[in-house]
Amino acid sequence: MPRSVLITTSVLVVLAALGGFWLGQRQVSLDTTDIINAVAAQHVAEHGGTPADCLGWQGEGAVVFRVKCGVIVYHVDRFGRVTRAAEDGI
């Protein structure tokens, strides 16, 4: 095998490994208390109320965690993005 092919292949493998590592590190690592507190603070800032009105539980699929504040349910994904759930969907 020519040396240039071996070097090119090695460089591509290393770049792919670094890219995979970088994408893997983008996942947010928070504990449940931090998630509930962050969503509660956002809810209080937008809608009023108190952080004690919020409770959370494990989600399913792309939704890692769900937080309910009053009648509003929020979904949190594995990257830490918070979205408001549909009115009928828990």
SEDOLUM-58252 format. One record per atom (N, C-alpha, C, CB): atom name; x, y, z. Coordinates in steps of 0.2 Angstrom, whole numbers, plus 5000, padded with zeros to 4 digits. Glycine has a CB too. Layout:
BEGIN
<node 'CA',<X,Y,Z>> ...
***
This chain:
BEGIN
<node 'N',<5004,4994,5000>> <node 'CA',<5000,5000,5000>> <node 'C',<5004,5006,5000>> <node 'CB',<4995,5000,5006>> <node 'N',<5003,5011,4996>> <node 'CA',<5007,5017,4995>> <node 'C',<5007,5021,5002>> <node 'CB',<5005,5022,4990>> <node 'N',<5012,5024,5003>> <node 'CA',<5013,5028,5010>> <node 'C',<5008,5033,5010>> <node 'CB',<5020,5030,5011>> <node 'N',<5006,5037,5005>> <node 'CA',<5002,5043,5005>> <node 'C',<4995,5040,5007>> <node 'CB',<5002,5046,4998>> <node 'N',<4993,5034,5004>> <node 'CA',<4986,5032,5006>> <node 'C',<4986,5030,5013>> <node 'CB',<4984,5025,5002>> <node 'N',<4991,5027,5016>> <node 'CA',<4991,5025,5023>> <node 'C',<4991,5032,5027>> <node 'CB',<4997,5021,5025>> <node 'N',<4994,5037,5026>> <node 'CA',<4994,5043,5029>> <node 'C',<4987,5047,5029>> <node 'CB',<5000,5048,5027>> <node 'N',<4985,5047,5023>> <node 'CA',<4978,5050,5022>> <node 'C',<4973,5046,5026>> <node 'CB',<4976,5050,5015>> <node 'N',<4973,5040,5026>> <node 'CA',<4968,5036,5030>> <node 'C',<4969,5037,5037>> <node 'CB',<4969,5028,5028>> <node 'N',<4975,5037,5039>> <node 'CA',<4976,5038,5047>> <node 'C',<4974,5045,5049>> <node 'CB',<4984,5037,5048>> <node 'N',<4975,5050,5045>> <node 'CA',<4972,5057,5046>> <node 'C',<4965,5057,5047>> <node 'CB',<4975,5062,5041>> <node 'N',<4961,5054,5042>> <node 'CA',<4954,5054,5042>> <node 'C',<4951,5050,5048>> <node 'CB',<4952,5050,5035>> <node 'N',<4955,5045,5050>> <node 'CA',<4952,5041,5056>> <node 'C',<4953,5045,5062>> <node 'CB',<4956,5034,5056>> <node 'N',<4959,5049,5063>> <node 'CA',<4960,5053,5069>> <node 'C',<4955,5059,5069>> <node 'CB',<4967,5056,5069>> <node 'N',<4953,5062,5063>> <node 'CA',<4948,5067,5063>> <node 'C',<4941,5065,5064>> <node 'CB',<4949,5070,5056>> <node 'N',<4940,5059,5062>> <node 'CA',<4933,5056,5064>> <node 'C',<4932,5055,5071>> <node 'CB',<4932,5050,5059>> <node 'N',<4938,5052,5074>> <node 'CA',<4938,5051,5081>> <node 'C',<4937,5057,5085>> <node 'CB',<4944,5047,5083>> <node 'N',<4941,5062,5083>> <node 'CA',<4940,5069,5087>> <node 'C',<4933,5072,5086>> <node 'CB',<4946,5074,5084>> <node 'N',<4930,5071,5080>> <node 'CA',<4924,5074,5079>> <node 'C',<4919,5070,5083>> <node 'CB',<4922,5073,5072>> <node 'N',<4919,5064,5084>> <node 'CA',<4915,5060,5088>> <node 'C',<4915,5062,5095>> <node 'CB',<4916,5052,5087>> <node 'N',<4921,5063,5097>> <node 'CA',<4923,5065,5104>> <node 'C',<4920,5071,5106>> <node 'CB',<4930,5065,5106>> <node 'N',<4921,5076,5101>> <node 'CA',<4918,5083,5102>> <node 'C',<4910,5083,5102>> <node 'CB',<4920,5087,5096>> <node 'N',<4907,5079,5098>> <node 'CA',<4900,5079,5098>> <node 'C',<4897,5075,5104>> <node 'CB',<4897,5075,5092>> <node 'N',<4901,5071,5107>> <node 'CA',<4899,5067,5113>> <node 'C',<4899,5072,5119>> <node 'CB',<4903,5061,5114>> <node 'N',<4904,5076,5119>> <node 'CA',<4905,5081,5125>> <node 'C',<4900,5086,5125>> <node 'CB',<4912,5084,5124>> <node 'N',<4896,5087,5119>> <node 'CA',<4891,5092,5119>> <node 'C',<4885,5091,5124>> <node 'CB',<4888,5094,5112>> <node 'N',<4884,5084,5126>> <node 'CA',<4879,5082,5130>> <node 'C',<4879,5086,5137>> <node 'CB',<4878,5075,5131>> <node 'N',<4874,5088,5139>> <node 'CA',<4874,5092,5145>> <node 'C',<4873,5087,5151>> <node 'CB',<4868,5097,5146>> <node 'N',<4877,5088,5156>> <node 'CA',<4876,5083,5162>> <node 'C',<4874,5087,5168>> <node 'CB',<4883,5080,5163>> <node 'N',<4867,5087,5169>> <node 'CA',<4864,5090,5175>> <node 'C',<4861,5085,5179>> <node 'CB',<4860,5096,5173>> <node 'N',<4860,5086,5186>> <node 'CA',<4856,5082,5190>> <node 'C',<4849,5085,5190>> <node 'CB',<4859,5081,5197>> <node 'N',<4845,5081,5192>> <node 'CA',<4838,5082,5192>> <node 'C',<4836,5089,5196>> <node 'CB',<4834,5077,5195>> <node 'N',<4839,5090,5201>> <node 'CA',<4838,5096,5205>> <node 'C',<4840,5102,5201>> <node 'CB',<4842,5096,5212>> <node 'N',<4845,5102,5197>> <node 'CA',<4847,5108,5193>> <node 'C',<4843,5109,5187>> <node 'CB',<4854,5106,5190>> <node 'N',<4840,5103,5185>> <node 'CA',<4835,5104,5179>> <node 'C',<4829,5107,5182>> <node 'CB',<4834,5097,5176>> <node 'N',<4826,5105,5187>> <node 'CA',<4820,5108,5190>> <node 'C',<4821,5115,5192>> <node 'CB',<4818,5104,5196>> <node 'N',<4826,5117,5195>> <node 'CA',<4828,5123,5197>> <node 'C',<4828,5128,5191>> <node 'CB',<4834,5124,5201>> <node 'N',<4832,5126,5186>> <node 'CA',<4833,5130,5180>> <node 'C',<4826,5131,5176>> <node 'CB',<4837,5127,5175>> <node 'N',<4822,5126,5175>> <node 'CA',<4815,5127,5172>> <node 'C',<4811,5131,5177>> <node 'CB',<4812,5120,5171>> <node 'N',<4811,5130,5183>> <node 'CA',<4807,5134,5188>> <node 'C',<4808,5141,5187>> <node 'CB',<4808,5131,5195>> <node 'N',<4815,5143,5187>> <node 'CA',<4817,5150,5187>> <node 'C',<4814,5153,5180>> <node 'CB',<4825,5150,5187>> <node 'N',<4815,5149,5175>> <node 'CA',<4812,5152,5168>> <node 'C',<4805,5153,5169>> <node 'CB',<4814,5147,5163>> <node 'N',<4801,5148,5172>> <node 'CA',<4794,5148,5172>> <node 'C',<4792,5154,5176>> <node 'CB',<4791,5142,5175>> <node 'N',<4795,5155,5182>> <node 'CA',<4794,5161,5187>> <node 'C',<4795,5168,5183>> <node 'CB',<4798,5160,5193>> <node 'N',<4800,5168,5179>> <node 'CA',<4802,5174,5176>> <node 'C',<4797,5176,5170>> <node 'CB',<4809,5174,5172>> <node 'N',<4794,5171,5167>> <node 'CA',<4789,5172,5162>> <node 'C',<4782,5172,5164>> <node 'CB',<4790,5166,5157>> <node 'N',<4780,5168,5169>> <node 'CA',<4773,5167,5171>> <node 'C',<4772,5169,5178>> <node 'CB',<4771,5160,5170>> <node 'N',<4777,5170,5182>> <node 'CA',<4776,5172,5189>> <node 'C',<4775,5165,5193>> <node 'CB',<4769,5176,5190>> <node 'N',<4773,5166,5199>> <node 'CA',<4772,5160,5204>> <node 'C',<4779,5159,5208>> <node 'CB',<4771,5154,5199>> <node 'N',<4779,5153,5211>> <node 'CA',<4785,5151,5215>> <node 'C',<4788,5145,5212>> <node 'CB',<4783,5151,5222>> <node 'N',<4795,5144,5213>> <node 'CA',<4798,5138,5211>> <node 'C',<4795,5132,5214>> <node 'CB',<4806,5139,5212>> <node 'N',<4792,5133,5220>> <node 'CA',<4789,5127,5223>> <node 'C',<4783,5124,5220>> <node 'CB',<4787,5129,5231>> <node 'N',<4781,5128,5215>> <node 'CA',<4775,5125,5211>> <node 'C',<4777,5120,5206>> <node 'CB',<4772,5131,5208>> <node 'N',<4784,5119,5205>> <node 'CA',<4786,5115,5200>> <node 'C',<4788,5108,5202>> <node 'CB',<4792,5118,5196>> <node 'N',<4787,5103,5198>> <node 'CA',<4790,5096,5200>> <node 'C',<4792,5093,5193>> <node 'CB',<4784,5092,5204>> <node 'N',<4796,5088,5194>> <node 'CA',<4799,5085,5188>> <node 'C',<4799,5077,5188>> <node 'CB',<4806,5087,5187>> <node 'N',<4800,5074,5182>> <node 'CA',<4800,5067,5182>> <node 'C',<4804,5065,5175>> <node 'CB',<4793,5063,5182>> <node 'N',<4806,5059,5175>> <node 'CA',<4809,5056,5169>> <node 'C',<4805,5056,5163>> <node 'CB',<4812,5049,5170>> <node 'N',<4808,5058,5157>> <node 'CA',<4804,5058,5151>> <node 'C',<4806,5051,5147>> <node 'CB',<4806,5064,5147>> <node 'N',<4803,5051,5141>> <node 'CA',<4804,5046,5137>> <node 'C',<4807,5048,5130>> <node 'CB',<4798,5042,5136>> <node 'N',<4811,5044,5127>> <node 'CA',<4813,5045,5120>> <node 'C',<4818,5051,5120>> <node 'CB',<4807,5046,5115>> <node 'N',<4816,5056,5116>> <node 'CA',<4820,5062,5115>> <node 'C',<4820,5067,5121>> <node 'CB',<4819,5066,5108>> <node 'N',<4814,5066,5125>> <node 'CA',<4813,5070,5131>> <node 'C',<4816,5066,5136>> <node 'CB',<4805,5071,5132>> <node 'N',<4822,5069,5139>> <node 'CA',<4825,5066,5145>> <node 'C',<4822,5068,5151>> <node 'CB',<4832,5069,5145>> <node 'N',<4819,5073,5152>> <node 'CA',<4816,5075,5158>> <node 'C',<4810,5080,5157>> <node 'CB',<4821,5079,5163>> <node 'N',<4805,5079,5161>> <node 'CA',<4799,5083,5161>> <node 'C',<4798,5087,5167>> <node 'CB',<4792,5079,5159>> <node 'N',<4796,5093,5167>> <node 'CA',<4795,5098,5172>> <node 'C',<4788,5101,5172>> <node 'CB',<4800,5103,5173>> <node 'N',<4784,5100,5177>> <node 'CA',<4777,5103,5177>> <node 'C',<4777,5109,5182>> <node 'CB',<4772,5098,5178>> <node 'N',<4775,5115,5180>> <node 'CA',<4775,5121,5184>> <node 'C',<4767,5123,5183>> <node 'CB',<4780,5126,5182>> <node 'N',<4763,5122,5188>> <node 'CA',<4756,5124,5188>> <node 'C',<4753,5119,5183>> <node 'CB',<4755,5131,5186>> <node 'N',<4750,5122,5177>> <node 'CA',<4747,5118,5172>> <node 'C',<4751,5117,5166>> <node 'CB',<4740,5121,5170>> <node 'N',<4757,5120,5166>> <node 'CA',<4762,5120,5160>> <node 'C',<4767,5115,5161>> <node 'CB',<4765,5127,5159>> <node 'N',<4768,5111,5156>> <node 'CA',<4773,5105,5156>> <node 'C',<4778,5107,5151>> <node 'CB',<4770,5098,5154>> <node 'N',<4785,5107,5153>> <node 'CA',<4791,5108,5149>> <node 'C',<4794,5102,5148>> <node 'CB',<4795,5113,5153>> <node 'N',<4797,5101,5142>> <node 'CA',<4801,5095,5140>> <node 'C',<4809,5098,5140>> <node 'CB',<4799,5092,5134>> <node 'N',<4813,5094,5143>> <node 'CA',<4820,5095,5142>> <node 'C',<4824,5089,5139>> <node 'CB',<4823,5096,5150>> <node 'N',<4828,5091,5133>> <node 'CA',<4831,5086,5129>> <node 'C',<4838,5085,5132>> <node 'CB',<4831,5088,5122>> <node 'N',<4842,5080,5129>> <node 'CA',<4848,5079,5132>> <node 'C',<4854,5084,5131>> <node 'CB',<4851,5072,5128>> <node 'N',<4852,5089,5127>> <node 'CA',<4857,5095,5126>> <node 'C',<4855,5101,5131>> <node 'CB',<4857,5097,5119>> <node 'N',<4850,5100,5135>> <node 'CA',<4848,5105,5140>> <node 'C',<4843,5110,5137>> <node 'CB',<4853,5108,5142>> <node 'N',<4840,5109,5131>> <node 'CA',<4835,5113,5128>> <node 'C',<4828,5112,5131>> <node 'CB',<4835,5113,5120>> <node 'N',<4825,5118,5133>> <node 'CA',<4819,5117,5136>> <node 'C',<4813,5119,5131>> <node 'CB',<4818,5122,5142>> <node 'N',<4808,5115,5130>> <node 'CA',<4803,5117,5126>> <node 'C',<4796,5116,5130>> <node 'CB',<4803,5113,5119>> <node 'N',<4791,5120,5128>> <node 'CA',<4785,5119,5131>> <node 'C',<4781,5114,5128>> <node 'CB',<4781,5126,5131>> <node 'N',<4778,5109,5132>> <node 'CA',<4774,5104,5129>> <node 'C',<4767,5106,5126>> <node 'CB',<4773,5098,5134>> <node 'N',<4764,5102,5122>> <node 'CA',<4758,5104,5119>> <node 'C',<4753,5104,5125>> <node 'CB',<4756,5099,5114>> <node 'N',<4747,5108,5124>> <node 'CA',<4743,5108,5129>> <node 'C',<4740,5102,5132>> <node 'CB',<4737,5113,5127>> <node 'N',<4739,5097,5128>> <node 'CA',<4736,5090,5130>> <node 'C',<4741,5085,5131>> <node 'CB',<4732,5088,5124>> <node 'N',<4748,5087,5130>> <node 'CA',<4753,5081,5131>> <node 'C',<4757,5081,5137>> <node 'CB',<4757,5081,5125>> <node 'N',<4756,5076,5141>> <node 'CA',<4761,5075,5146>> <node 'C',<4766,5070,5144>> <node 'CB',<4758,5073,5153>> 
***
